[in-house]
Amino acid sequence: MKYRVADVLELARLAREQGERLDLRGCNLSGLGLFKADLAGADLRQADLTNTNLTGSDLTGADLSGATLAGAGLTGARLRTANLSQANLFGATLRHANLQDADLRNTQLPGADLSHADLSGADLHGARYDKYTRWPLTFDPKAAGAVFAVSV
C-alpha cells in the first residue's frame, strides 16, 4: 500500500495523542515530502523511503533497520539513537544530520553525503561506503569500523 503525506502525518498525530508508537513497518513511503515531520520513535523497519524528503524531520529513536532510504533527503534530520542497521542509504543526503549514538551497523552508505553530520557515538561497524561517500571533515570511517567497498 502506498501512503500519501496526509495519511502519514495523520497517523503520526493519532499515535502521539494515544501515546502509542507509530507503526509503519514495511510501508511504501517512497517519494513523499515529509519535510520537518515528527516521526520520533516510529517503527519504520523494512519501510521503503526511497527518494523521500525527510529534511529537518525528527526521527529520534526511530527504528529504520532494514529500511530503504536510497536517495532520501535527510539534511538536518534528527536521528539521535535511531536504529539504521542494515538500512540502504545509497546516495542519501545526511548533511548536518544528528546521528549521535545511532546504530549504523552494516548500513549501505555508497554515495551518501554525511558532511557536517554529528556521528559522535554512532556505531558504524560493518557499514559499507565507497569513494563517493562524503564524511565530516575530521571523521575517520575506518577507525569507526566502516568498510570501504569498491563501487561498480
C-alpha positions in Angstrom: 0.0 0.0 0.0 1.3 3.4 -1.0 0.7 6.1 1.6 0.1 9.8 1.0 1.8 12.6 3.0 -1.5 13.5 4.7 -2.0 9.8 5.7 1.4 9.6 7.4 1.1 12.9 9.2 -2.4 11.9 10.5 -1.2 8.5 11.6 1.7 10.2 13.4 -0.6 12.7 15.1 -3.0 9.9 16.3 -0.2 7.8 17.6 1.2 10.7 19.6 -2.3 11.6 21.0 -2.8 8.0 22.1 0.7 7.6 23.5 1.5 4.8 21.1 4.4 4.2 18.8 3.8 5.0 15.1 3.9 1.7 13.2 4.8 2.0 9.5 6.8 -1.3 9.2 7.3 -2.3 5.6 5.2 0.6 4.3 5.8 2.3 1.0 6.6 5.9 1.7 8.8 6.4 -1.3 9.0 9.9 -2.8 6.9 11.6 -0.1 7.6 15.1 1.1 7.8 14.6 4.8 9.7 17.9 5.4 10.1 18.5 9.2 7.8 15.6 10.1 7.7 14.4 13.7 8.4 10.7 13.4 10.3 10.3 16.6 10.3 6.7 17.9 8.5 5.5 14.8 8.7 1.8 13.7 9.9 2.1 10.1 11.6 -1.3 9.8 11.8 -2.5 6.2 10.0 0.6 5.0 10.6 2.0 1.5 11.7 5.6 1.9 13.4 5.8 -1.5 13.7 9.5 -2.6 11.6 10.6 0.4 12.2 14.2 1.6 12.8 14.0 5.4 14.8 17.2 5.6 14.6 18.6 9.1 12.5 15.7 10.4 12.6 14.3 13.9 13.4 10.6 13.7 15.0 10.4 17.2 14.9 6.9 18.4 13.1 5.6 15.3 13.7 2.1 14.1 14.7 2.2 10.4 16.5 -1.1 10.4 16.5 -2.7 7.0 14.7 0.3 5.5 15.5 1.6 2.0 16.5 5.2 2.1 18.3 5.4 -1.2 18.3 9.0 -2.5 16.4 10.2 0.6 16.9 13.8 1.8 17.8 13.8 5.4 19.6 17.2 5.7 19.4 18.4 9.2 17.3 15.4 10.3 17.4 14.4 14.0 18.4 10.7 14.1 19.9 10.5 17.6 19.8 6.9 18.9 17.9 5.8 15.7 18.4 2.3 14.5 19.6 2.3 10.9 21.3 -1.1 11.0 21.2 -2.8 7.6 19.5 0.2 6.0 20.2 1.2 2.4 21.3 4.8 2.4 22.8 4.7 -1.1 23.1 8.3 -2.3 21.2 9.7 0.7 21.9 13.3 1.8 22.5 13.5 5.6 24.3 16.8 5.7 24.1 18.4 9.2 22.1 15.4 10.4 22.3 14.5 14.1 23.3 10.8 14.2 24.7 10.8 17.8 24.6 7.3 19.3 22.8 6.0 16.1 23.1 2.3 15.1 24.6 2.3 11.6 26.0 -1.3 11.7 26.0 -3.0 8.3 24.4 0.0 6.6 25.0 0.7 2.9 26.5 4.2 2.5 27.8 4.3 -1.1 27.5 7.9 -2.4 25.9 9.1 0.8 26.6 12.7 1.9 27.4 12.8 5.7 29.3 16.1 5.5 28.9 18.1 8.7 26.8 15.3 10.3 27.3 14.6 14.0 28.4 11.0 14.2 29.6 11.1 17.8 28.9 7.7 19.5 27.5 6.2 16.3 28.2 2.5 15.6 29.4 2.1 12.1 30.8 -1.4 12.3 30.4 -3.2 9.0 28.9 -0.1 7.3 29.9 -0.1 3.6 31.0 3.1 1.9 32.7 4.0 -1.4 34.9 6.8 -2.8 31.8 8.9 -3.4 30.7 8.8 0.3 31.3 12.2 2.0 32.2 12.3 5.6 32.6 15.1 8.2 36.0 16.7 7.7 37.8 15.2 10.7 35.9 11.8 10.7 37.8 8.6 10.1 35.3 6.0 8.8 37.8 3.1 9.1 38.6 3.9 12.7 34.8 3.8 13.3 34.6 0.3 11.9 33.2 1.2 8.4 34.4 -0.8 5.5 35.5 0.6 2.1 33.8 -1.2 -0.8 34.6 -0.6 -4.4 31.6 0.7 -6.4 30.6 -1.0 -9.6 
